[in-house]
């Protein structure tokens, strides 16, 4: 598939991100993670050619299939791979194939990752459910401090920040509350001694507000590749 106009869309998105950084006043560097789910390996090749070096996938098997097609290692296709979706504990063995896992959402998963990362710690983001939606996974803010302390004892993973998802089509006030809550979660992780500098939040419909609120990683698919079939 030929992704016509992709380079121009990447440029436009980067400009929108830069303006949002200025408006927000957090002065952070923002990494654009291109989400290629449901697209083939050609989407990875195309986005890399457009200057994007980070690619996100929701499902392990889809990601590994693309990696194998492109060369079979963590930097297959010349990009850094991010696993951004829910992960079953029986699939944690695949995590060394990714640069960053965005969705550490429960203690049992943390314990499983700890075992996989015994020889080389896995970089993870702790997912927080700020909105309290039952359909979303993640830790509640109120339970995060205790878990942050527990995670310090797990040498097989390295907590480098927090991740959250806002409710779909939420009004701006709700978005800002959710994204500010993720900032608070990152502060809790830092206070517990984790090197938590990253804040993964914002998708195609809300990434500018997320960046204004301090996002350092935005996960964008539709705004780059168009609506999925």
Buried (B, 14 or more C-beta within 10 A) or exposed (E): EEBEEBBEBBEEBBEBBEEBBEEBEBEBEBBBBBBBBEBBBBBBBBBBEBEBBBBBBBBBEBBBBBBEBBEEEEBBBEBBBBBBBBBEBEBBEBBEBBBBBBBBBBBEBBBBBBEBBEEEBBBBBBBBBBBEBEEBBBBEBEEBBEBBBEBEEBEBBBBBBBBBBBBEEBEEEBBBBBBEBBBBBBEBBBEBEBEBEBBBBBBBBBBBBBBBBBBBBBBBBEBBBBEEE
